[in-house]
Amino acid sequence: MEVSRRSVLKGAAGFAAAGVGSGSVAPNIAHAQTAKAVGADIVVCGCGSAGLAAAVAAAEAGASVVVLEAQPHFGGRGIVSSGNIPLGGGTPAQVLASIADSPDLLYSDLTDWSIVQANGFPSYRYNDREVIRAFADNNVAIYNFLARNGVRWTRATPDNVGGNEVGNSVNRMMHTAIMGWPSARTGLPVAVSQQATTSQGPGFIYPLEAAARARGVRILLEHRLESLTRAPGGAVVGITASHQGRLISIQARKGVVIATGGGNGNVEYRRTFDPRLTAEYCSVAGEPWSFQDASGILAALNAGAGLAGTYNQTGEFGTNITKPSRIGTRYNYSFLEWLPTSAVFSLAKARGITVNNFQDVIHVNMIGKRFYDETAGQFGTNSAGSVRPYVPNSYLNAKNVNYNPQNWINAAMAGIDDGHNGGGPIWAIFDGAARARRNWNVAPPFVDPDGFFFEANTLEELAAKINMPYQRVPMPGANLVQTVARYNSFVGGVDTDFGKPSPQFKIEQAPFYAAWSTPVLHDARSGLRINGSSQVLDYTGKVIPGLYAAGESAGGFSQHGNARAITQGYIAARHAVGRT
């Protein structure tokens, strides 16, 4: 059946109307509009990794630049990241380490069909070749771009820490030193003795922001992209943004760069890729500093843009969906702890309890039943040396993999067989003995008692207390009692239900606890369809003149980390500046 452009745009408009599901609230916009209050050669939507790279690159090339940011602070997900930037192709750091790399090897790595995970899912097979070629050819330029704009590294040579889908052949991971910049996670600088060796996102976000302002870039905070303006000939010539309840028109003489991030926080948008991702998946890594509301993607869809990377978003590899090891808090991504001194702690509300040994807890679903081995991991990833021996594009790379799926996430999202999509909340159940054993603090600000952490003297009472918006059915107390009793019978023996290796600790000492342990959404690996110049394409494959996308707003490139965002922002800006 042929799908008309009209039907596609109608669907996109429906997404936009559906709004955001994980924390960002659409403004109440007055109908009054100011006429072209601001204009520039390049308008960048989003002030994170991709947006700041685009702004600095455009300004370096002599263009005037305006950057819009929906939040009251800049940095996007990049500033709360661990500052890991995988760059290869023969960078000065690789040369220093005597690592033989090249753009061709990097391209080969990131398009290798034969690399698969232990569950059979391929890491690179569905990457867009044109997009990857452009990335590989610009990596060395990006390394130098960051260096000349004040970014410092925690070490002079690459390692293999913190990356996935960055290529199997050689080490490429670099880490940005936070230096004296404040951590977004804490609101404070780290100790002076650790500033040059601590890797966090401020280590590249603040230098790029400073470089942008030094070159005259205007950054407008609390300005949310609402729509794109197209000329009669079809080119994008500006945008409409909302600010303090009013609409503002901004003219773009050469191009608009969409760098607003992905759509993982927009429930209806993300469910086009995975129907299971209903509202209870209310934690997206990077929130509540920035929200992945799909605003830029939806604005482009409403202007006729196409989508790409749909398989990369749903494929069971990488860190699109993660298993939390931080429990008892809504924002429970394992590697991001919010401290009370952070500027957004009033939204985050709790630091969370870190679980290092899942022998200390059991996981139950909404109705109080176990569903999988708690010690199991999340989906696999590929990085340097993951496949050994490795021959590029050899059938043996897949043939030699030992099949061993890690299905905790799928089991958690399977639901309770009541005909509803979505798995519902997952609760980590533990007792007073586990708390004492691990010295866990079960009081605020470590836990959020407003729906994400519960305590009781009996298991029946604990089940009855679990009442929060995403718990759509009450937890039967008898189920929880039976589940715990059966698990306790396995301790010191064999878990005949789910094969948890040698269960170690019974859950029997009051008080008892239930802590939020629901899967976390992380990487956005789908988005707007782009070409090698980061130009956005429509559903017929034609370029939309004047429109660009970068980072998590763009699809076609499955990789974790900031490198693709920075590189695509740089590519987009340089191409846009050259438009006539």
Backbone torsions as a table, in degrees:
resi	resn	phi	psi	omega
1	MET	NA	132.9	-179.9
2	GLU	-79.0	131.6	177.5
3	VAL	-98.8	122.3	-176.4
4	SER	-79.4	157.4	176.0
5	ARG	-62.8	-35.0	179.3
6	ARG	-60.6	-42.6	-179.1
7	SER	-68.3	-36.1	178.2
8	VAL	-63.3	-46.4	-179.2
9	LEU	-66.9	-34.9	176.5
10	LYS	-62.2	-41.9	177.6
11	GLY	-63.9	-40.8	179.0
12	ALA	-63.4	-39.8	178.0
13	ALA	-62.9	-35.4	176.4
14	GLY	-63.3	-40.4	176.1
15	PHE	-58.4	-46.9	-176.4
16	ALA	-61.3	-40.4	-179.9
17	ALA	-67.7	-29.0	-176.7
18	ALA	-66.5	-28.8	175.7
19	GLY	79.7	-158.6	-169.4
20	VAL	-113.7	142.5	-174.8
21	GLY	-110.6	-1.0	-172.8
22	SER	-126.8	24.0	170.8
23	GLY	137.5	-30.8	-180.0
24	SER	-80.7	137.8	-177.1
25	VAL	-115.8	127.2	178.7
26	ALA	-64.7	138.9	-177.1
27	PRO	-72.7	157.3	172.1
28	ASN	-86.5	101.4	-167.6
29	ILE	-95.7	128.0	173.5
30	ALA	-72.9	156.6	-176.8
31	HIS	-82.1	-14.3	178.8
32	ALA	-65.1	143.3	-177.6
33	GLN	-134.1	133.5	175.4
34	THR	-87.9	145.6	-173.7
35	ALA	-89.1	110.3	173.1
36	LYS	43.9	58.8	-178.6
37	ALA	-64.6	-28.2	-177.4
38	VAL	-139.3	147.7	174.8
39	GLY	-149.7	156.8	179.2
40	ALA	-162.8	168.3	173.5
41	ASP	-62.8	-48.0	-177.0
42	ILE	-122.6	128.8	173.5
43	VAL	-110.5	121.8	-179.7
44	VAL	-108.9	126.9	-179.6
45	CYS	-103.6	105.0	-177.1
46	GLY	117.5	131.3	-176.1
47	CYS	-120.0	51.0	174.9
48	GLY	-112.9	-146.1	-175.6
49	SER	-58.3	-52.7	-177.7
50	ALA	-71.0	-42.6	-176.0
51	GLY	-65.6	-43.7	179.5
52	LEU	-68.6	-37.8	176.1
53	ALA	-61.4	-42.7	178.5
54	ALA	-63.7	-42.9	-178.3
55	ALA	-62.3	-46.5	-178.7
56	VAL	-67.8	-42.3	-179.6
57	ALA	-62.6	-41.2	178.9
58	ALA	-66.6	-42.4	-179.9
59	ALA	-67.3	-37.1	176.0
60	GLU	-59.1	-33.4	-178.7
61	ALA	-85.0	4.7	173.9
62	GLY	95.8	6.2	-178.6
63	ALA	-86.7	152.7	169.0
64	SER	-84.0	142.9	-171.0
65	VAL	-137.6	135.7	168.8
66	VAL	-119.3	133.0	177.8
67	VAL	-115.5	131.0	175.9
68	LEU	-105.3	140.5	176.3
69	GLU	-137.6	127.0	-175.9
70	ALA	-70.0	-29.7	-176.5
71	GLN	-85.4	165.1	177.0
72	PRO	-78.8	5.7	178.2
73	HIS	-143.8	155.3	-179.4
74	PHE	-93.2	173.1	172.7
75	GLY	117.6	-27.0	179.4
76	GLY	53.7	-153.0	177.5
77	ARG	-70.6	-22.7	-178.6
78	GLY	-60.8	-39.1	-174.5
79	ILE	-72.6	-22.3	178.3
80	VAL	-98.1	1.5	179.1
81	SER	-75.6	176.1	177.1
82	SER	-84.1	6.1	175.4
83	GLY	74.3	22.5	-179.3
84	ASN	-87.2	128.8	-178.1
85	ILE	-132.9	103.3	178.9
86	PRO	-79.4	115.0	-179.4
87	LEU	-131.1	130.7	-179.3
88	GLY	-135.8	-150.4	179.7
89	GLY	83.7	4.7	-179.1
90	GLY	104.4	42.5	179.6
91	THR	-68.3	161.2	175.0
92	PRO	-54.8	-34.4	178.7
93	ALA	-66.6	-38.4	177.1
94	GLN	-68.9	-39.6	178.0
95	VAL	-61.4	-43.4	178.8
96	LEU	-59.6	-35.0	-179.3
97	ALA	-89.2	5.8	-178.1
98	SER	58.6	35.3	176.0
99	ILE	-92.1	120.5	-179.5
100	ALA	-84.7	105.5	179.1
101	ASP	-136.1	163.5	179.4
102	SER	-157.4	162.3	174.1
103	PRO	-56.7	-36.8	-179.8
104	ASP	-67.0	-40.3	178.3
105	LEU	-67.6	-40.9	177.5
106	LEU	-61.4	-45.0	177.4
107	TYR	-61.0	-44.2	179.2
108	SER	-60.2	-44.2	179.6
109	ASP	-59.6	-44.6	-172.0
110	LEU	-84.8	3.6	174.7
111	THR	-128.4	16.1	-174.7
112	ASP	-74.7	113.0	-177.7
113	TRP	-68.2	-20.2	-167.5
114	SER	-90.4	-7.0	179.2
115	ILE	-82.7	117.0	176.6
116	VAL	-129.9	156.5	177.1
117	GLN	-85.7	174.1	-176.9
118	ALA	-65.9	-14.9	175.3
119	ASN	-96.2	5.2	177.0
120	GLY	91.6	-0.9	-176.9
121	PHE	-88.2	133.8	-175.9
122	PRO	-85.4	139.0	-177.1
123	SER	-81.7	-30.5	-169.7
124	TYR	-126.4	-7.0	-167.8
125	ARG	-60.5	-31.2	-172.5
126	TYR	-105.1	14.9	174.1
127	ASN	-70.2	144.9	178.2
128	ASP	-76.2	119.4	-174.3
129	ARG	-61.0	-39.9	-179.2
130	GLU	-66.0	-41.2	179.5
131	VAL	-65.7	-41.9	-179.5
132	ILE	-68.4	-38.2	178.5
133	ARG	-59.7	-43.0	179.2
134	ALA	-65.1	-41.2	178.2
135	PHE	-61.2	-49.3	-177.1
136	ALA	-62.0	-38.7	-177.3
137	ASP	-72.8	-15.1	-176.4
138	ASN	-110.3	1.0	-175.9
139	ASN	-60.8	-44.9	-179.8
140	VAL	-64.6	-39.2	177.2
141	ALA	-61.7	-38.8	179.6
142	ILE	-68.2	-39.7	175.9
143	TYR	-56.4	-47.1	-179.9
144	ASN	-69.0	-36.0	177.5
145	PHE	-60.1	-45.9	179.4
146	LEU	-66.7	-41.3	-178.6
147	ALA	-62.7	-44.2	-176.9
148	ARG	-74.6	-12.9	177.7
149	ASN	-104.7	22.0	166.1
150	GLY	95.0	5.5	179.7
151	VAL	-79.1	133.9	177.0
152	ARG	-117.2	152.5	-177.0
153	TRP	-105.6	151.8	178.0
154	THR	-71.8	-23.4	175.4
155	ARG	-147.9	156.2	-171.7
156	ALA	-79.3	-16.5	-175.4
157	THR	-124.3	156.6	-177.5
158	PRO	-74.3	154.5	169.8
159	ASP	-130.5	-158.5	-174.8
160	ASN	-129.0	34.1	-175.2
161	VAL	-101.7	128.2	169.6
162	GLY	86.1	7.3	-178.4
163	GLY	-113.9	152.9	167.2
164	ASN	-147.2	149.2	-171.2
165	GLU	57.5	41.9	178.9
166	VAL	-109.7	5.5	178.3
167	GLY	106.8	141.4	-173.2
168	ASN	-89.2	-20.8	-165.7
169	SER	-73.6	-50.2	-171.3
170	VAL	-143.0	164.7	176.4
171	ASN	-69.7	135.9	-180.0
172	ARG	-137.6	-5.4	-170.5
173	MET	-80.0	123.1	173.9
174	MET	-111.9	156.8	-174.9
175	HIS	-131.4	127.8	-176.3
176	THR	-84.4	130.5	-180.0
177	ALA	-76.9	131.5	-176.6
178	ILE	-70.7	-24.9	-179.5
179	MET	52.9	-136.5	-176.4
180	GLY	-89.9	3.6	-178.4
181	TRP	-71.6	146.2	178.1
182	PRO	-72.2	143.3	174.9
183	SER	-75.4	132.6	176.0
184	ALA	-65.2	-27.0	-177.7
185	ARG	-71.3	-30.2	-176.1
186	THR	-118.3	-20.5	-174.2
187	GLY	79.7	2.0	-173.9
188	LEU	-127.3	153.5	170.8
189	PRO	-72.2	155.4	174.6
190	VAL	-79.9	169.2	-179.8
191	ALA	-56.4	142.9	-177.3
192	VAL	-54.4	-38.1	-178.0
193	SER	-68.3	-14.6	-176.6
194	GLN	-112.1	-1.9	-172.6
195	GLN	-64.7	-36.4	-177.9
196	ALA	-82.8	-8.9	-177.2
197	THR	-119.5	-0.9	178.3
198	THR	-98.0	123.9	-179.5
199	SER	-98.4	119.6	173.3
200	GLN	-150.8	160.9	-175.3
201	GLY	-54.8	-36.0	177.9
202	PRO	-55.8	-21.0	-178.8
203	GLY	-64.4	-21.9	173.1
204	PHE	-117.9	-24.8	-179.5
205	ILE	-67.6	-48.3	-178.1
206	TYR	-64.9	-43.6	175.6
207	PRO	-60.6	-40.0	178.4
208	LEU	-67.9	-38.1	177.4
209	GLU	-63.9	-42.4	178.4
210	ALA	-64.6	-40.8	178.7
211	ALA	-64.3	-38.4	179.0
212	ALA	-64.2	-49.6	-178.4
213	ARG	-64.3	-37.0	179.5
214	ALA	-63.1	-24.8	180.0
215	ARG	-98.6	13.3	173.8
216	GLY	86.9	10.5	178.1
217	VAL	-68.0	133.7	178.5
218	ARG	-97.6	122.9	-179.9
219	ILE	-108.9	120.1	-177.6
220	LEU	-108.0	105.8	178.6
221	LEU	-80.0	159.0	-179.1
222	GLU	55.9	37.1	173.8
223	HIS	-119.1	110.5	-175.4
224	ARG	-102.9	127.9	176.6
225	LEU	-62.1	130.4	177.7
226	GLU	-113.5	-41.2	-178.2
227	SER	-159.0	164.6	177.7
228	LEU	-104.8	148.7	177.5
229	THR	-106.4	126.2	179.0
230	ARG	-114.5	140.2	176.3
231	ALA	-75.3	164.8	179.1
232	PRO	-53.2	-31.8	179.0
233	GLY	-79.5	-5.1	175.9
234	GLY	106.2	-13.6	-179.3
235	ALA	-71.3	146.2	174.0
236	VAL	-79.6	125.1	-174.5
237	VAL	-122.8	5.9	178.8
238	GLY	169.2	-174.4	-179.3
239	ILE	-140.3	163.7	168.2
240	THR	-116.2	129.7	-179.2
241	ALA	-122.4	155.3	174.5
242	SER	-103.8	139.9	179.2
243	HIS	-150.6	118.7	178.7
244	GLN	51.4	44.2	175.0
245	GLY	81.2	4.8	179.3
246	ARG	-124.1	158.6	177.3
247	LEU	-98.2	139.2	-179.8
248	ILE	-127.7	132.8	177.5
249	SER	-95.4	131.7	-179.5
250	ILE	-126.4	124.0	-177.8
251	GLN	-86.3	138.2	175.5
252	ALA	-119.6	112.8	-174.5
253	ARG	-76.4	-28.3	-177.9
254	LYS	-120.4	-30.2	-179.5
255	GLY	178.1	157.8	174.3
256	VAL	-116.9	130.2	178.2
257	VAL	-109.5	118.8	176.0
258	ILE	-85.7	113.8	179.7
259	ALA	-138.6	42.0	-173.9
260	THR	-88.7	1.5	-179.5
261	GLY	91.6	-175.3	-174.5
262	GLY	-87.2	-164.9	-176.1
263	GLY	-119.2	20.1	-176.1
264	ASN	-64.0	-22.5	-179.8
265	GLY	-87.7	-6.0	179.9
266	ASN	-99.4	109.5	-171.0
267	VAL	-58.5	-48.6	-175.4
268	GLU	-71.0	-34.8	176.8
269	TYR	-65.2	-49.3	-175.5
270	ARG	-67.5	-25.1	-179.5
271	ARG	-75.7	-8.8	171.2
272	THR	-69.0	-22.2	179.2
273	PHE	-97.0	-35.5	-176.3
274	ASP	-147.2	107.6	-175.8
275	PRO	-64.7	-14.9	179.7
276	ARG	-72.7	-18.4	-169.1
277	LEU	-82.9	63.7	179.8
278	THR	-80.1	-171.3	-164.4
279	ALA	-65.1	-23.6	-176.5
280	GLU	-66.2	-15.9	175.6
281	TYR	-83.8	70.2	-168.4
282	CYS	-93.4	6.0	176.3
283	SER	-113.3	122.5	174.0
284	VAL	-121.4	126.1	-177.6
285	ALA	-55.4	131.1	-176.4
286	GLY	105.5	-25.9	172.8
287	GLU	-76.6	151.8	4.4
288	PRO	-94.9	23.3	174.8
289	TRP	-70.1	-46.8	176.9
290	SER	-140.4	153.2	-173.9
291	PHE	-118.0	130.5	178.8
292	GLN	-85.4	79.6	-173.4
293	ASP	-93.3	2.6	-180.0
294	ALA	65.6	17.5	-174.2
295	SER	-59.6	-44.7	179.9
296	GLY	-68.9	-39.7	178.9
297	ILE	-62.7	-45.0	-178.3
298	LEU	-66.8	-38.8	177.3
299	ALA	-61.0	-40.5	179.2
300	ALA	-71.3	-39.0	176.5
301	LEU	-60.1	-40.5	178.9
302	ASN	-68.9	-15.3	175.1
303	ALA	-98.8	9.6	174.2
304	GLY	100.0	7.2	-177.0
305	ALA	-71.3	157.9	175.5
306	GLY	-100.4	169.0	177.7
307	LEU	-108.8	157.5	176.9
308	ALA	-148.7	162.7	175.2
309	GLY	79.4	24.1	-176.2
310	THR	-66.2	-37.8	176.8
311	TYR	-68.0	-42.5	-179.3
312	ASN	-60.4	-25.3	178.1
313	GLN	-77.3	-34.8	-173.9
314	THR	-103.5	-13.9	178.5
315	GLY	-59.9	141.9	-174.7
316	GLU	-88.4	67.1	175.3
317	PHE	-150.7	160.0	178.7
318	GLY	75.9	-159.3	-172.0
319	THR	-121.3	39.6	173.3
320	ASN	-65.1	-42.0	175.0
321	ILE	-126.7	135.2	-175.8
322	THR	-127.8	155.2	173.0
323	LYS	-86.2	127.9	-179.0
324	PRO	-80.0	144.1	167.2
325	SER	-115.6	6.1	172.1
326	ARG	-109.9	121.0	-171.3
327	ILE	-123.0	162.4	176.3
328	GLY	85.0	10.4	178.7
329	THR	-143.7	148.8	179.1
330	ARG	-62.2	-46.0	-176.4
331	TYR	-89.8	84.5	-164.7
332	ASN	-113.6	26.9	173.8
333	TYR	-62.2	133.9	-169.9
334	SER	-57.3	-34.8	-170.4
335	PHE	-107.5	23.6	179.7
336	LEU	-140.8	103.4	-179.6
337	GLU	-108.1	123.6	177.5
338	TRP	-90.1	128.7	178.2
339	LEU	-101.1	156.0	-177.6
340	PRO	-57.5	-21.2	179.7
341	THR	-83.2	-4.9	178.4
342	SER	-69.8	150.2	179.2
343	ALA	-65.0	-20.1	-177.3
344	VAL	-111.7	15.5	-176.6
345	PHE	-66.5	-25.9	177.0
346	SER	-62.9	-23.4	175.3
347	LEU	-92.1	-39.9	-179.2
348	ALA	-68.4	-42.8	172.0
349	LYS	75.1	-23.7	-177.6
350	ALA	-155.5	150.2	178.6
351	ARG	-80.4	-35.5	-175.8
352	GLY	94.1	160.5	175.6
353	ILE	-104.3	129.5	-179.2
354	THR	-89.6	123.7	177.4
355	VAL	-99.0	115.0	177.3
356	ASN	-96.3	-18.6	-178.2
357	ASN	-137.3	109.3	-176.9
358	PHE	-77.0	8.6	166.4
359	GLN	-71.8	-16.7	-176.7
360	ASP	-82.3	-12.7	-176.3
361	VAL	-136.8	163.1	162.9
362	ILE	-119.1	153.1	176.1
363	HIS	-103.4	133.4	175.0
364	VAL	-128.5	155.9	177.2
365	ASN	-89.5	-167.5	-175.6
366	MET	-57.9	-30.8	-176.2
367	ILE	-102.5	19.6	170.0
368	GLY	77.7	25.8	-179.4
369	LYS	-115.7	140.0	172.5
370	ARG	-66.0	157.5	-177.5
371	PHE	-139.8	-12.3	-177.5
372	TYR	-168.5	167.9	174.6
373	ASP	-65.0	117.5	-176.4
374	GLU	-63.6	-24.5	-177.4
375	THR	-83.8	-5.4	-177.9
376	ALA	-67.8	153.4	-177.3
377	GLY	-92.3	-171.4	177.4
378	GLN	-98.1	-171.1	-176.8
379	PHE	-63.1	149.4	-177.3
380	GLY	-74.8	164.4	177.8
381	THR	-137.8	163.2	175.9
382	ASN	-115.0	138.2	173.3
383	SER	-148.4	-174.8	-174.6
384	ALA	-58.1	125.9	176.5
385	GLY	80.7	5.3	179.7
386	SER	-64.1	-35.6	177.9
387	VAL	-106.5	118.7	178.6
388	ARG	-137.1	131.5	-10.0
389	PRO	-69.8	156.9	-176.5
390	TYR	-124.1	125.0	171.6
391	VAL	-122.6	116.9	-176.1
392	PRO	-51.7	133.6	174.6
393	ASN	58.8	29.2	177.4
394	SER	-95.0	138.5	178.0
395	TYR	-61.9	-22.3	-178.5
396	LEU	-68.5	-25.3	179.8
397	ASN	-59.4	-38.8	177.9
398	ALA	-84.8	-38.0	-176.0
399	LYS	-63.9	-32.1	-176.4
400	ASN	-85.4	-3.3	-179.4
401	VAL	-73.0	133.9	174.6
402	ASN	-84.8	116.5	-177.3
403	TYR	-65.0	121.2	-178.0
404	ASN	-158.2	77.9	-175.3
405	PRO	-66.7	141.2	173.4
406	GLN	-102.4	99.0	-169.0
407	ASN	-108.5	20.6	177.8
408	TRP	-55.9	-44.4	-177.4
409	ILE	-63.0	-47.6	-179.6
410	ASN	-62.5	-39.7	178.5
411	ALA	-66.6	-39.1	179.0
412	ALA	-64.9	-31.2	-176.4
413	MET	-94.4	5.3	-176.2
414	ALA	-74.7	-21.3	178.6
415	GLY	84.4	-166.0	-172.6
416	ILE	-119.0	20.9	174.9
417	ASP	60.4	41.6	178.5
418	ASP	-112.5	15.4	177.2
419	GLY	84.1	4.2	-179.7
420	HIS	-101.7	145.6	167.7
421	ASN	-73.5	156.3	179.1
422	GLY	89.6	136.7	-176.6
423	GLY	-82.1	-15.7	-176.2
424	GLY	79.0	176.1	179.6
425	PRO	-61.3	145.3	171.1
426	ILE	-112.8	131.6	-176.6
427	TRP	-115.8	133.3	171.5
428	ALA	-88.6	119.8	-178.9
429	ILE	-103.4	129.3	176.4
430	PHE	-150.0	174.8	-174.8
431	ASP	-124.5	-178.8	-179.0
432	GLY	-61.8	-30.4	179.1
433	ALA	-66.6	-41.7	177.2
434	ALA	-64.1	-40.8	178.7
435	ARG	-60.0	-46.1	-179.7
436	ALA	-68.6	-38.8	-177.8
437	ARG	-61.2	-39.5	-176.7
438	ARG	-103.6	1.2	-180.0
439	ASN	56.6	42.3	178.9
440	TRP	-76.9	135.5	173.9
441	ASN	-90.7	118.2	-174.5
442	VAL	-107.6	25.8	176.3
443	ALA	-116.2	157.2	172.9
444	PRO	-58.4	146.9	7.4
445	PRO	-89.6	14.2	-179.5
446	PHE	-77.8	-32.0	179.0
447	VAL	-126.0	159.9	179.5
448	ASP	-111.2	100.6	-176.8
449	PRO	-75.2	-2.0	179.7
450	ASP	-87.0	60.8	174.3
451	GLY	101.9	-6.3	-175.6
452	PHE	-120.1	2.0	177.4
453	PHE	-155.8	133.1	-177.9
454	PHE	-134.9	149.4	-179.0
455	GLU	-137.8	142.0	177.9
456	ALA	-157.6	164.0	-178.4
457	ASN	-85.5	-16.8	175.8
458	THR	-134.6	160.2	178.8
459	LEU	-67.7	-36.4	177.7
460	GLU	-61.8	-44.2	179.3
461	GLU	-65.2	-38.5	179.2
462	LEU	-61.4	-47.4	179.4
463	ALA	-59.1	-41.0	-178.5
464	ALA	-68.0	-28.0	-178.7
465	LYS	-76.9	-19.8	-174.8
466	ILE	-74.0	95.5	-176.8
467	ASN	-139.3	110.3	179.6
468	MET	-158.3	164.4	-169.6
469	PRO	-55.5	-33.6	-174.6
470	TYR	-88.7	-7.7	176.2
471	GLN	-86.0	86.5	-169.1
472	ARG	-75.3	-14.0	173.8
473	VAL	-132.3	147.9	176.8
474	PRO	-65.0	147.9	175.3
475	MET	-83.9	118.8	178.2
476	PRO	-65.3	124.7	-179.3
477	GLY	-59.8	-37.5	-179.6
478	ALA	-62.5	-36.0	177.9
479	ASN	-61.8	-47.4	-177.3
480	LEU	-64.5	-41.9	178.5
481	VAL	-60.5	-45.6	-179.5
482	GLN	-65.4	-41.2	-179.9
483	THR	-61.2	-46.3	-178.5
484	VAL	-66.8	-40.8	179.6
485	ALA	-63.0	-41.9	179.6
486	ARG	-66.7	-41.8	178.0
487	TYR	-61.8	-43.4	179.9
488	ASN	-59.0	-31.2	179.4
489	SER	-68.9	-19.1	178.8
490	PHE	-84.2	-21.0	-173.4
491	VAL	-61.4	129.6	-175.7
492	GLY	83.4	0.6	-179.6
493	GLY	-136.3	-128.9	-173.8
494	VAL	-122.1	133.5	173.6
495	ASP	-81.4	95.6	-177.0
496	THR	-78.5	-7.7	178.2
497	ASP	-85.6	-48.5	-172.5
498	PHE	-134.1	3.1	173.6
499	GLY	73.1	24.5	175.5
500	LYS	-60.2	128.5	-174.2
501	PRO	-65.0	117.8	172.5
502	SER	42.7	68.9	179.5
503	PRO	-50.3	132.8	-167.5
504	GLN	-104.7	-36.3	-168.3
505	PHE	-126.8	130.1	173.4
506	LYS	-75.9	154.2	176.0
507	ILE	-108.8	97.6	-171.8
508	GLU	-149.4	-6.1	-175.4
509	GLN	-105.5	116.2	177.8
510	ALA	-65.2	152.9	-1.3
511	PRO	-76.7	166.0	179.0
512	PHE	-111.8	151.2	-172.7
513	TYR	-132.9	146.9	171.7
514	ALA	-126.7	118.8	-176.2
515	ALA	-119.7	134.8	178.4
516	TRP	-53.2	125.1	-178.7
517	SER	-143.4	38.2	-177.0
518	THR	-79.6	143.1	180.0
519	PRO	-51.1	149.7	-176.4
520	VAL	-110.1	137.8	173.8
521	LEU	-86.4	138.3	-175.9
522	HIS	-128.8	-99.7	-172.2
523	ASP	-66.2	141.4	167.2
524	ALA	-102.9	115.4	-176.3
525	ARG	-118.3	13.7	170.8
526	SER	-122.8	162.6	179.7
527	GLY	169.4	-153.7	-177.1
528	LEU	-69.5	143.4	178.8
529	ARG	-76.4	125.9	-179.7
530	ILE	-128.0	165.9	172.8
531	ASN	-105.3	-169.8	-177.0
532	GLY	-66.2	-17.7	176.5
533	SER	-94.5	8.8	-177.5
534	SER	65.5	19.2	173.1
535	GLN	-76.6	140.1	179.1
536	VAL	-79.7	138.1	179.3
537	LEU	-107.8	150.9	175.6
538	ASP	-87.8	-174.0	-175.7
539	TYR	-73.2	-7.5	174.0
540	THR	-97.3	0.3	-179.7
541	GLY	87.8	6.6	-179.7
542	LYS	-92.7	147.3	178.6
543	VAL	-66.2	136.3	168.0
544	ILE	-91.5	105.8	-173.3
545	PRO	-58.8	136.0	175.9
546	GLY	84.8	0.7	-177.9
547	LEU	-118.2	131.0	-177.6
548	TYR	-132.1	157.1	175.1
549	ALA	-141.4	148.7	-176.7
550	ALA	-149.7	152.9	175.6
551	GLY	71.8	-140.9	-175.0
552	GLU	-75.1	-5.6	171.0
553	SER	-78.9	-15.9	-176.1
554	ALA	-107.3	150.0	177.5
555	GLY	-108.8	-179.6	175.7
556	GLY	95.3	-2.5	-175.2
557	PHE	-141.3	111.2	-178.6
558	SER	-98.1	102.1	177.2
559	GLN	-156.3	141.9	174.2
560	HIS	-90.6	140.2	176.8
561	GLY	118.8	175.0	-172.3
562	ASN	-89.8	-8.8	-173.0
563	ALA	-63.6	-45.7	-177.7
564	ARG	-64.5	-35.9	-179.9
565	ALA	-66.7	-48.5	-178.5
566	ILE	-63.7	-45.0	-177.4
567	THR	-64.5	-45.2	-179.3
568	GLN	-68.2	-35.0	174.6
569	GLY	-61.9	-42.6	178.3
570	TYR	-62.7	-47.7	-179.4
571	ILE	-61.6	-46.0	-178.2
572	ALA	-60.2	-46.2	-176.9
573	ALA	-64.3	-44.6	-177.7
574	ARG	-65.3	-37.2	177.8
575	HIS	-69.4	-41.9	-178.4
576	ALA	-63.9	-40.5	179.5
577	VAL	-61.1	-32.0	-178.8
578	GLY	-80.8	-5.0	-180.0
579	ARG	-68.2	144.8	177.1
580	THR	-114.0	NA	NA
